[in-house]
Amino acid sequence: MKWILNGTEVTPRNTLDIALNTDWTGRPTELEVDTDKLQLPREAVTIIQDWINNYGPFQGIPLQAITNNNQTLEYYVDLMEGAEYEDFQIIVSVKKRGGKDNFFDNADGSSFELMSSEGVVFNKIDIPYVIIKDNSIELALTLGISLYVMTRELIDQIIALSQTITTIIDSVTPEVGAGVTTDPAEIATLVVKALLQLAVLALVLIAIIKMAQQFFELLFPKIRYFQGTKVQHLVQKGCEYLGYTLESSLLEELSNLTICPVPLVKEKASFWSQFENDLNFAYTKGYPTASDSTSTLGQLIRMIENTFNAKTRVINGVVQIERRDFWQFITPNNLIPSLALQDRRQSKYTLNTSEAWKRTLIHYQVDTSDTHTLDFFDPTDAEYDTRPTTIANADLVSIKGFNDISIPFALAVRKTELNWLEKLAKAFFEVIDEVLNTFGGNGNYSGQIANRLGVMQVSQQFFSRSKLMWTVGGKQPANYVDFIRASAIYNKYHKINEIQNNDYQIFSDIRVRMNSDDFLNLLENNFAEIEGLICEILTIKFFENQSFAVISYKKPFDYANGKVIVSTINS
């Protein structure tokens, strides 16, 4: 294998100790150099020093590894991570260029707010919503009494102001034949009193206008709009911002998945804005901000991985996000392993029993600031229990563990029916519409009430948890929970993890013959046919100069089917 540092061939002093590693367990790390440091000799010292003089240590130096069959693998020297400078060599860390580590290092630090500030344009959608308070009866009664009291106060203030003005007029009007009898001090006092009464009158008027608006909101919640963005679009724009391309059949499948961010507050710019309803001062930017569950691209992708049992791969600048078993069904690879215990000529394996869970819970977040999420029980969580089908000794059952699939969003609630106030008002306005239409009008008051169906409903203007939605044209269809309720997500994406569907033998440190082409094919798809079965390669250490690799892999082994049963506790 040849190494090219910024266009110049160099020979690392530890070249014979170098292998290429890939680990697909957990979050895959693809194509690492199997050495803590690369020891670059004298000819590389000048290159690195010149680079630092021009750019400082804040940018990686391009490094290519050229395999024996002339395949070029792109790396870079990371001078920010523990580089050691000696007189005749520099010891440096090496990372894959355009690979997973590089991608997530940048994705974790790339917020959607930053992207927007640097010119990224997101395709936002309008999300209609109404505010349906959970204490409408109490508020209606309280507001009705308050409106009456404040109206009486307004009348009293108007009377008092008119009396003060009359007194001022009388004071500045001299009596005929009696000489000038006006008192400037008295007049000034009366003017100040009138101004104060006018200010009180204005404040009472503002209070009445706001209470009237709130009372109307109780009867006919106005349809307002937040802005949101589709999850697929956010990921695509984020990848493009970092210079990558997104390929994901999973996100195509979830193309209606939408995020409604947490509302922000508009500033009230003028005195006259005080007359506006306070419910008009909330807005969203359309994309997640620092107040949201997933403010960065890295956080959003982790949410997708956790919620939909997905894995992310980054190969040659292409970001692939798929359900974890996606690559299993399209593999072209075939491997012939040797025995694990060569000295005894026998195989050795373990079982993946650690992947069996006693209890699995998948759930959305409850938003205490939006009471509609508190009693939205059925779709928001699902719980499952694993136990043996036959129990010989109950005290010896050893299935244990808790698998918590926590979705970092609140599930948006759809307005499915009219509340009691709206039903009462709708019947009344249907009569009004008929009267208006009889006399040639165009009454459609009742239709405006019905238009509120299908929109998102919240209990107050501001909520603290980002909403996850399934939208078509900004609204959630009547069957939206069929797609994103907790149990539906579990059955479609997580059921494959139940141990009776996911039982394997694990073979570790198995030596196989391998050339560069075989290795590069495994980088694109870590499933391979071994002994007639499709197996998942977990780790690989490839020694190109010796044409072999050491692998660990999972081989299907039916040890759990019929032995355990998974019961639904709550769905």
C-alpha positions in Angstrom: 0.0 0.0 0.0 1.3 3.4 -1.0 0.7 6.6 1.0 0.4 10.1 -0.7 0.7 13.1 1.6 -0.7 16.3 0.0 0.5 15.0 -3.5 3.9 13.6 -2.4 4.5 9.9 -1.7 5.7 9.1 1.8 6.6 5.9 3.6 5.4 5.6 7.2 8.0 4.0 9.5 5.4 1.7 11.0 4.0 0.6 7.6 4.3 -3.1 8.3 2.1 -2.8 11.4 -0.7 -1.0 9.6 -4.0 -2.7 8.8 -7.4 -1.3 7.8 -10.1 -1.6 10.4 -13.9 -1.3 10.2 -16.3 -1.7 13.1 -20.1 -2.0 12.3 -21.2 -2.5 15.8 -23.1 0.4 17.4 -22.5 3.4 15.2 -20.3 2.1 12.4 -16.8 3.5 12.0 -15.6 2.7 8.5 -12.1 2.3 7.3 -9.8 3.4 10.2 -6.1 2.9 10.1 -5.2 0.2 12.6 -2.6 2.1 14.5 -2.9 4.8 17.2 -0.5 7.0 15.3 1.0 7.2 11.9 4.8 7.7 12.0 5.7 10.0 9.1 9.5 10.2 8.5 11.8 13.0 7.4 10.4 13.6 4.0 7.0 14.3 5.5 8.3 16.7 8.1 8.8 19.5 5.6 5.4 19.0 4.1 3.6 19.2 7.4 5.7 22.2 8.6 4.9 24.1 5.3 1.2 23.3 5.8 1.2 24.7 9.3 3.0 27.8 8.2 0.3 28.4 5.6 -2.9 27.2 7.3 -2.0 26.5 10.9 -2.9 23.1 12.5 -6.6 23.9 12.1 -7.1 22.1 8.7 -6.4 18.5 8.0 -3.8 17.6 5.4 -5.0 15.3 2.5 -3.6 11.8 2.7 -4.3 9.0 0.2 -3.8 5.3 0.7 -3.4 3.5 -2.7 -4.1 -0.3 -2.5 -2.3 -2.9 -4.5 -5.1 -2.9 -7.1 -4.8 0.9 -7.5 -7.9 1.7 -5.4 -7.5 5.1 -3.7 -8.8 5.5 -0.2 -9.1 9.1 1.0 -7.8 10.1 4.5 -6.5 13.2 6.1 -3.9 13.9 8.8 -5.6 15.5 11.8 -3.1 17.9 13.4 -5.7 18.9 16.1 -5.6 15.5 17.7 -2.4 14.9 19.6 0.2 15.4 16.9 3.8 14.8 18.2 6.6 16.7 16.6 10.2 15.3 16.6 13.3 16.4 14.8 13.2 13.6 12.2 9.6 12.4 12.3 6.1 13.6 13.1 3.6 11.2 14.7 0.0 12.1 13.7 -3.6 10.8 13.9 -5.3 9.7 10.6 -9.0 9.9 9.8 -11.1 8.9 6.9 -12.0 11.8 4.6 -15.6 12.0 3.7 -16.3 9.2 6.1 -18.5 8.6 9.1 -16.3 10.1 11.8 -15.6 13.2 9.7 -19.3 13.6 8.8 -20.6 13.3 12.4 -17.9 15.6 13.8 -19.3 18.3 11.5 -22.9 17.3 11.8 -22.9 17.5 15.6 -21.6 21.1 15.3 -23.9 22.2 12.5 -27.2 23.7 13.8 -30.0 24.5 11.4 -29.9 28.0 12.7 -26.2 28.2 11.5 -27.2 26.8 8.1 -29.9 29.4 7.7 -27.6 32.2 8.6 -25.2 31.0 5.9 -27.8 31.0 3.2 -29.3 27.5 3.3 -33.0 27.9 2.3 -35.4 25.4 3.9 -38.7 24.5 2.2 -41.1 25.3 5.0 -44.7 24.3 5.2 -47.6 26.1 7.0 -49.0 24.1 9.9 -52.5 25.2 10.9 -53.4 25.0 14.5 -56.1 26.1 17.0 -55.9 26.8 20.7 -58.4 24.6 22.6 -58.0 25.4 26.3 -58.7 22.5 28.7 -60.7 24.7 31.1 -63.1 26.4 28.6 -66.1 26.3 30.9 -64.4 28.1 33.8 -62.7 30.6 31.5 -66.0 31.4 29.7 -67.7 32.0 33.1 -64.8 34.1 34.4 -64.4 36.1 31.2 -68.1 36.8 31.0 -68.2 38.2 34.6 -64.9 40.1 34.0 -66.3 41.6 30.8 -69.4 42.8 32.6 -67.3 44.3 35.4 -64.8 45.9 33.1 -67.6 47.3 30.9 -69.2 48.9 33.9 -65.8 50.3 34.9 -65.4 51.7 31.3 -68.8 53.4 31.6 -67.9 54.8 35.0 -64.6 56.1 33.7 -66.3 57.8 30.7 -68.8 59.5 33.0 -66.0 60.6 35.4 -64.0 61.9 32.4 -66.9 63.8 31.0 -67.6 65.4 34.4 -64.0 66.5 34.7 -64.1 68.0 31.2 -67.3 69.8 32.0 -65.7 71.2 35.2 -62.7 72.4 33.2 -64.9 74.1 30.7 -66.8 75.8 33.5 -63.6 76.9 35.2 -62.1 78.6 32.1 -65.4 80.3 31.2 -65.6 83.7 33.0 -68.9 84.8 34.5 -70.4 87.8 32.7 -70.4 91.0 34.7 -68.5 89.5 37.6 -64.9 90.0 36.3 -62.3 87.2 35.7 -62.8 84.5 38.2 -60.7 81.7 36.7 -58.1 80.0 38.9 -55.0 78.7 36.9 -53.9 76.3 39.6 -57.4 74.8 39.7 -57.5 74.5 36.0 -54.0 72.8 35.9 -55.1 70.3 38.5 -58.3 69.5 36.6 -56.3 69.0 33.3 -53.9 66.6 35.1 -56.9 64.8 36.5 -58.5 64.5 33.1 -55.3 63.2 31.6 -55.0 60.5 34.3 -58.6 59.6 33.8 -58.0 59.3 30.0 -55.0 57.0 30.6 -57.1 54.8 32.9 -59.8 54.8 30.3 -57.3 53.6 27.6 -56.0 50.8 29.9 -59.5 49.7 30.7 -60.3 49.8 27.0 -57.3 47.6 26.2 -58.2 45.1 28.9 -61.8 44.9 27.5 -60.6 44.4 23.9 -58.3 41.6 25.0 -60.9 39.9 27.1 -63.4 40.1 24.3 -60.8 38.5 21.9 -60.2 35.8 24.4 -63.9 35.2 24.9 -64.3 34.9 21.1 -61.3 32.6 21.0 -63.1 30.3 23.4 -66.2 30.1 21.2 -64.4 30.1 17.8 -60.6 29.2 18.1 -59.0 31.1 15.3 -56.9 29.0 12.9 -53.3 30.2 13.2 -50.2 29.0 11.5 -46.8 27.8 12.6 -44.1 26.9 10.1 -42.5 23.4 10.1 -40.2 21.4 7.9 -40.2 17.7 6.7 -37.6 15.6 8.4 -36.3 14.2 5.0 -35.8 17.8 3.7 -33.9 18.8 6.9 -31.5 15.9 6.6 -31.0 16.4 2.9 -30.2 20.1 3.3 -27.9 19.4 6.2 -26.0 16.8 4.1 -25.7 19.2 1.2 -24.4 21.9 3.5 -21.6 19.7 4.6 -20.8 18.6 1.1 -22.4 15.2 1.2 -25.2 13.5 -0.8 -28.1 11.8 0.9 -29.5 8.4 -0.2 -32.2 6.9 2.0 -35.1 4.7 1.1 -36.1 4.9 4.8 -36.6 8.7 4.6 -38.4 8.4 1.3 -40.8 6.1 3.2 -41.1 8.7 5.9 -41.5 11.6 3.6 -44.5 12.9 5.4 -42.7 13.0 8.8 -42.7 16.7 9.9 -41.3 18.7 12.8 -43.2 21.6 14.3 -40.6 23.5 16.3 -41.2 25.1 19.7 -42.8 28.5 19.4 -40.7 31.7 19.9 -41.9 35.1 21.0 -42.2 38.2 18.8 -41.3 41.6 20.3 -44.1 44.1 20.7 -42.8 47.1 18.9 -45.3 49.9 19.7 -48.0 51.1 22.0 -50.7 50.2 19.4 -49.5 46.6 19.4 -50.9 46.3 22.9 -54.3 46.2 21.4 -53.4 43.1 19.5 -54.3 39.7 20.9 -51.4 38.2 22.9 -52.0 34.9 21.0 -50.6 36.6 17.8 -47.1 37.0 19.2 -45.9 33.4 18.8 -44.1 32.1 15.7 -41.7 29.4 14.6 -38.8 29.7 12.2 -39.8 26.5 10.4 -36.5 24.7 11.2 -35.5 23.5 14.7 -33.6 26.1 16.8 -31.7 25.8 20.1 -35.0 25.4 22.0 -35.9 22.2 20.1 -35.3 18.5 20.6 -33.0 18.2 17.6 -31.2 21.5 17.0 -28.3 20.1 15.0 -28.1 17.7 12.0 -26.3 15.2 14.2 -29.1 15.2 16.8 -31.7 14.8 14.1 -30.0 11.8 12.6 -29.5 10.1 16.0 -33.3 10.6 16.6 -34.0 8.8 13.3 -31.6 6.0 14.2 -33.1 5.5 17.6 -36.8 5.9 16.6 -36.7 3.8 13.4 -34.0 1.3 14.3 -31.7 2.7 11.6 -28.0 2.8 10.9 -26.1 5.5 9.1 -23.2 4.8 6.7 -21.0 7.3 5.0 -19.2 6.0 2.0 -17.3 8.2 -0.5 -19.3 11.3 0.5 -22.7 9.5 0.3 -24.8 9.4 3.5 -27.0 6.3 3.7 -29.7 6.1 6.4 -31.6 2.8 6.4 -33.2 0.3 8.8 -30.4 -1.8 10.2 -31.0 -4.9 8.1 -31.4 -3.1 4.8 -28.1 -4.2 3.4 -28.7 -7.8 4.3 -31.0 -8.4 1.3 -28.7 -6.9 -1.4 -25.3 -8.3 -0.5 -23.1 -9.8 -3.3 -20.3 -10.9 -0.9 -19.2 -14.4 -0.2 -16.5 -15.4 2.4 -14.9 -18.7 3.5 -13.7 -18.5 7.1 -11.2 -20.8 8.9 -11.7 -22.4 12.2 -11.5 -20.2 15.3 -9.3 -22.6 17.2 -6.7 -23.7 14.7 -4.6 -25.6 17.2 -7.6 -27.8 18.1 -9.3 -27.7 14.7 -12.7 -26.7 16.1 -15.0 -23.8 16.0 -15.9 -21.5 18.8 -18.8 -19.1 19.2 -21.0 -17.2 21.7 -24.7 -16.5 21.5 -26.1 -12.9 21.3 -28.2 -13.4 24.5 -27.3 -9.9 25.6 -29.6 -8.6 22.9 -32.7 -10.2 24.6 -34.7 -7.7 26.6 -37.2 -8.5 29.4 -39.1 -5.2 28.8 -39.2 -2.8 25.9 -40.8 0.6 26.1 -41.2 2.9 23.1 -42.7 6.3 23.9 -43.1 9.9 22.9 -42.5 12.7 25.4 -45.3 14.2 27.5 -45.5 18.0 27.2 -46.9 19.4 30.5 -47.4 22.8 28.9 -49.8 21.3 26.3 -52.4 19.4 28.3 -53.7 17.7 25.1 -50.6 15.5 25.2 -51.4 14.4 28.8 -54.6 12.5 27.9 -53.4 11.3 24.5 -52.6 7.9 25.9 -53.0 5.2 23.3 -50.8 6.4 20.4 -47.9 7.7 22.4 -46.4 4.7 24.1 -46.3 0.9 23.7 -44.8 -1.7 26.1 -43.7 -5.3 25.4 -42.6 -8.1 27.7 -40.4 -11.1 26.8 -40.7 -14.4 28.8 -40.0 -18.1 28.2 -42.9 -20.1 26.7 -42.3 -22.9 29.2 -41.0 -22.2 32.7 -39.3 -25.1 34.6 -38.2 -22.9 37.6 -39.6 -19.4 37.8 -36.7 -18.3 40.1 -34.2 -19.3 37.4 -35.6 -17.3 34.5 -32.6 -15.1 33.4 -34.1 -12.8 30.7 -33.4 -9.3 32.0 -32.9 -5.8 30.9 -34.9 -2.7 29.9 -34.9 -1.4 26.3 -36.0 2.2 26.4 -36.8 3.7 23.0 -37.4 7.3 23.8 -38.6 9.5 21.0 -37.5 13.1 21.9 -40.8 14.7 20.6 -44.3 15.1 21.7 -46.8 13.6 19.3 -49.0 16.4 17.8 -52.7 16.1 18.6 -55.2 16.4 15.7 -58.5 18.2 16.2 -61.0 15.4 15.4 -64.3 16.9 16.5 -66.0 20.1 17.6 -66.1 20.8 21.3 -69.4 21.5 23.2 -69.1 25.3 22.7 -68.4 24.9 19.0 -71.3 22.5 18.5 -73.7 24.9 20.2 -72.4 27.8 18.2 -72.4 25.8 15.0 -76.1 25.0 15.3 -76.9 28.7 15.9 -74.8 30.0 13.0 -76.3 27.4 10.6 -79.6 29.2 11.2 -77.9 32.6 10.7 -76.4 31.3 7.4 -79.8 30.1 6.2 -81.3 33.5 7.0 -78.5 35.4 5.2 -78.7 33.1 2.2 -82.5 33.5 2.0 -82.1 37.2 1.6 -79.3 36.9 -1.1 -76.4 36.9 1.2 -73.4 34.5 1.3 -73.4 33.2 4.9 -70.7 30.7 5.7 -70.1 31.1 9.5 -70.8 27.4 10.2 -68.4 26.4 7.5 -65.6 28.4 9.1 -66.2 26.5 12.3 -66.0 23.1 10.6 -62.7 24.1 8.9 -61.0 23.7 12.2 -61.2 20.0 12.0 -58.0 18.3 11.0 -55.7 21.0 12.3 -53.3 20.6 15.2 -54.7 21.5 18.5 -52.7 22.9 21.5 -53.9 24.0 24.9 -52.0 27.2 24.9 -50.0 29.4 22.6 -46.6 28.3 23.8 -45.4 24.7 24.3 -42.1 23.3 25.5 -41.6 20.2 23.4 -41.1 20.0 19.6 -44.0 18.2 17.9 -43.6 15.3 15.6 -46.3 15.1 12.9 -47.4 13.2 9.8 -48.6 15.9 7.5 -50.3 16.1 4.1 -50.7 19.7 3.0 -49.8 20.9 6.5 -52.6 18.9 8.1 -52.5 15.5 9.7 -55.0 13.1 8.0 -57.6 11.3 10.0 -55.4 8.1 10.1 -52.1 9.8 10.9 -51.6 7.7 14.1 -51.6 4.6 11.9 -48.2 5.7 10.6 -46.5 7.2 13.7 -48.1 5.8 16.8 -45.6 4.1 19.1 -46.9 0.6 18.4 -46.8 1.1 14.6 -43.2 2.3 14.7 -42.3 -0.7 16.9 -44.0 -3.3 14.7 -42.5 -1.9 11.5 -39.0 -1.1 12.6 -38.2 -2.7 16.0 -39.9 -6.1 15.9 -37.0 -7.5 14.0 -35.0 -7.0 17.2 -37.1 -9.4 19.3 -34.7 -12.2 20.2 -36.8 -15.0 18.4 -36.3 -12.9 15.2 -32.8 -11.9 16.0 -31.0 -15.0 17.4 -27.4 -15.5 16.2 -24.1 -17.2 16.9 -21.2 -14.8 17.2 -17.8 -15.9 15.8 -14.9 -13.7 16.8 -11.3 -13.2 15.4 -11.9 -15.5 12.4 -9.2 -15.4 9.7 -10.3 -15.3 6.1 -8.5 -15.0 2.8 -9.2 -11.6 1.3 -7.9 -9.2 -1.4 -8.5 -5.5 -1.9 -11.6 -5.9 -4.0 -13.2 -8.2 -1.4 -12.4 -5.6 1.3 -13.8 -2.7 -0.6 -17.0 -4.6 -1.4 -17.5 -5.2 2.4 -17.1 -1.5 3.1 -20.2 -0.9 1.0 -22.2 -3.8 2.4 -21.1 -5.6 5.6 -23.3 -8.7 5.0 -21.9 -11.7 3.3 -22.8 -15.3 2.5 -20.9 -17.7 4.8 -21.6 -21.4 4.6 -24.8 -20.8 2.8 -26.2 -18.3 5.2 -26.3 -14.5 5.1 -24.2 -13.3 8.0 -23.5 -9.8 9.3 -19.9 -8.9 9.6 -19.3 -7.0 12.8 -15.6 -6.1 12.6 -12.8 -6.5 10.1 -9.1 -6.0 10.2 -7.6 -6.2 6.8 -3.8 -6.9 6.1 -3.4 -6.1 2.4 0.2 -7.0 2.2 -0.6 -10.5 3.5 -3.9 -10.9 1.7 -6.0 -11.9 4.7 -8.4 -10.4 7.2 -9.5 -11.1 10.7 -13.3 -10.8 11.1 -16.1 -11.2 13.7 -19.5 -12.0 12.4 -23.1 -13.0 13.4 -24.5 -16.2 11.9 -28.2 -17.0 12.0 -28.8 -19.7 14.6 -32.3 -20.6 15.6 -32.0 -21.0 19.4 -34.8 -18.7 20.6 -37.7 -19.4 18.2 -40.4 -21.3 20.1 -38.6 -20.8 23.4 -39.8 -17.3 24.2 -42.9 -15.2 23.6 -43.2 -11.4 23.4 -46.4 -10.1 24.9 -47.9 -6.7 24.4 -48.5 -5.0 27.7 -49.8 -1.7 26.3 -50.2 -0.5 22.8 
